[in-house]
Amino acid sequence: MVTAVGSRLTAVAVPARIYDVTGSSAWVGTASLAGLLPLIVFALWGGAIADSMDRRKRSDGTAVQPRRCRETGRSARSGAASATFMAAA
């Protein structure tokens, strides 16, 4: 919840700050485009990689973390659980 609120505030605060500093809507648009381009490029790249892999292998790999959470009794969001997964992997 806190992360979502922070993300929304950042989405408004950064363009507002850019406009305050530069006074130009063009710079706000340029900064927004600069933030959008990596999302588009990596989404297409990641999609192509995901499509080239066997679906069962990909789904097996994504099911590992929740299974380990159940085994250890820890939440996937806790830092200790993340360290456990990294050490076990």
N, C-alpha and C positions, 0 to 999 in steps of 0.2 A: 504494500500500500504506500509506504513512504517513498519507495523507488518510483512508483507510477506518478505520484504527485511531483516529485523532483524532476522527472522527465518532462512532464507537462509544463512546469514552471520554466525549465530551461528552454523549451521550444518557443516560449514567448519572450523570455528575458534576453536571450542572445540576439535575436533580430531587433528588439527594441534598443539594446545597447549599441548595436552597429548603426542603427539609424540616428541615435543620439550623438554618436561620435562623428559620423560622416555627414549626416543630413541628407543622405542620398538613398532613395529606394532601389536604385540600381545595385548598390553595394549589398543591400539586404538580399536582393534576388540572387546575386552572385554567390554570396555566402550560403544561401539555402541550396543552390544548385551544387555547390562544392560538397555539401553534406549529403545530398541525394545521390550523386554519381557513384560513390563507392557501394551504396546499398544496391543500386541497379546492377552494377558490374558483378559484384560478388554473389548476388542472388542468381543471376544467369549462370555464372561459373559453378556455383554450388549445386544448382539444379541439374546442370549437365553431368556433373560428377555423380550425383545421386541417381540419375537415370541410367548411368553406365554400370552401376553396381547391382548385384542381385538383391532383390527386395528382402528376401529372408535373412541374408547376412546383415543388411543394414538394420533391419528391425531387431535382430538378435543383439547387435551392438548397442542399440538404444535401450534395450530392456535390462542391461547389466546393472546400471546404477539403482533403479528402484528395487531390484531383487536384492542387491547388497544392503540397501536400506532396511528391508524387511529382516534380513539375516542379522544385522547388527542392532536393529531396534533404534536407529538414529534417523533423524530427519535429513532429507536431501539438501536442505537449506543450511544446515549447521556446518560451521567451518571444520569441526572435528571429523565429520563424516566425509567431507571433501578430501581431507588429508588421508583418511583411511582408504578411500577409493584410489587416490593417486599412488599410495604405497603398494596397494594390492595389484594395481594394473601394471 
